[in-house]
Amino acid sequence: MPVLFSALLPPDDVVETLAGALGDRGDGLRWEPPERWHVTLAYYGQDDLDERGAWLAERLAGRAAVDVRLEKAATFPGVLWLTVAGSELTPLAHAAGADAEARPYTAHLTLARFPREEPGLGARWTERLSNFASRSWQATSVALMTSEREPGGHRYRVARSFELNRA
C-alpha cells in the first residue's frame, strides 16, 4: 500500500517567487526541491488509495476554495518551514483528516531539513525570510498525494485531485 497524504499545491508563480527569495541555498541544509513543495492538510500513512480517495471525496464535498498565502519562516526541530496563512485553512485540514492526528495542525510548507543539534542553520534562514510574503492565491483543489522513497529523498505524485467550490 502506498503512503498517502492530502495537500494544497502552490501555483507556479508563487513557487518561482519563493525560489527567487531563497537564492543560493548552500550552507548545510538539505533543501526540498521546488517540485516537492506543498502544504500538507493531513497525513494518512500507508493506506488503500481507492478507499482513502472515496473517504476524502465525501469529506471535501461542497467545501469552498480557500485563500492562502506563504509568509515568514520558522522552525520545528530539524525543519525549516514557511508559515501558511489562510482563515479557512485549518477547517479544510480538519475536514481532510488533520483533526485525527495527535498534535495540533500547523499549516506550513517545508523548505529544508538540518541536524537537530545545529539549530543555528535554521535560525539564519528564519531571519533572512522574516519579511517574506507571497501573493495570496485561491486554492481550488486538494491533491491526494503518494509518497515513494527514492535515493536522495521522496517522490511525491498527485494520485487524485478534488475540486473545491469557487466563490
N, C-alpha and C positions, 0 to 999 in steps of 0.2 A: 504494500500500500504506500502511496506517496505521502510525503509530508506536505500539509496544506496550511494556508493562511489566507485571510482576506485583506485587501489593501486598496488604497487610492494611489493612482499613479500621477505624478505631476506632469503638466504639459511640457512639451519640448522647449518652449521659450523660457519657462521657469528653470528647467534643468540647465539650459545654456547660461542663464544669468547666474545661477549658483556656481556652476563650473568656473565662470569668469571671476567671480568673487573669491574663489578659493585660490586661483592662480597656481603657482608652483607648490606642489604638495609634498615635498620631501619630508624630512625630519623624524623618521622612525615610526610613523603611524601606518597602519595597514588600511589604506583607503578603499572604500567601496566604489566601484566604478559607476559612473552616472547611469548606465543601463540597468543597474540594480536598485536605484533609489526608489523608495516607495514609503508610504505611510501605512503601517500595519494597523488594521482595525481589530482583528482577532487572530489568534494562533490556535490551530486545531491539532497539530502533531500528525502522526500517521493516521490517515482516515480514508474511507472509501470516497472517491471523487464523486460518483453519482449520488450517493446518499447525502453527502455534505452539500453538493450543489442544489439538490431539491430542498434541503433544510434551509439553506441560505436564501434561495429564491422566495420561500414562504416568509422568512423573517424580514426581507427587504421589500416585499410587495407594497407598493403605494408610498414608499418613503420618498421624501423630497431630496433633490440635489442640495449639496451643502457648499457654502462659500468657505474657502480655505486659503491660508497664507503661511508661508515659511517665515520664521523670524529668528531671533538671536540663537547662538549656540549655547549648549550646556553639556554636562557630562553625567553619565552613570559611571560606576567603577569600570574602567577599561573601555568606555564607549564615548565617542564624541558624536553629538547629535544636534539637530536643529529643532527648536520648538515649532509646533504646528498649531496655528490659531484657527478657530472656527467655532462659532457658538453652537452649532448643531452637530459638531464632530463627535463628541462623547456620546450623545444619544444614538448616533448612527453606529458607532463602535459597539455599544451595548446591544443594539439590535443584531449586529453581526456575531455576537457571542463574547465580547470582551468582558461582560459582566460575570461570566462563568470562571474567569481567571482569579487566582488568589490575591493578586496585587491590583491596586487601583490603575485604571487606564491612564496612560500618559501619551498623548499624541506626539510623535516625533518621527524624524527622518534620520536614520543612522548614516553618518558620514564616514567614520573611521573607528578603528579599534586600536588600543595601545595596552602595554603591560600595566596591570593594576598598580604595580609597585612604582610606576613612573607617572603619577598624575599631572606632573608639570607639562608633559607632552600635550595633554588635552587642554590645560589651562591657557597655554599660548594661543590656541585657536579660539577658545571662548572669548578671549579679549579681542582677538582680531575680527571676529564675527559678531561682536556685541551690538552693532548697529545694523546688521543685515536684516533686510525685509524684502521678500519677493513681492511681486504684484499679487493681488487676490485673484483667485480663479474659482469657477464653479465646478465642483466635482460632480459629474453627471452619471458616473458609473462606478461600481465596485468590482474589483477583479478578485476572482478566486484563483490563487496562485499555487503552483507546485514548487517545491524546493528540492533540488537534487545536488548531492555532494559531487564536486569535481576537484581535480588538483588546483590548488590556489583559491578555493572558496566554494561558493554555492552558485548554482544556476537556477534562476527564477524564471518561470514561464506562466503566462496567463492561460489557465485551463478553461475558465468560463468568465463571462462578463455579465453583470446585472445592471440594467439601466435604472437610474433614479429619475423621479418625476421632475421635469424642469419647470421653474416658476414662470 
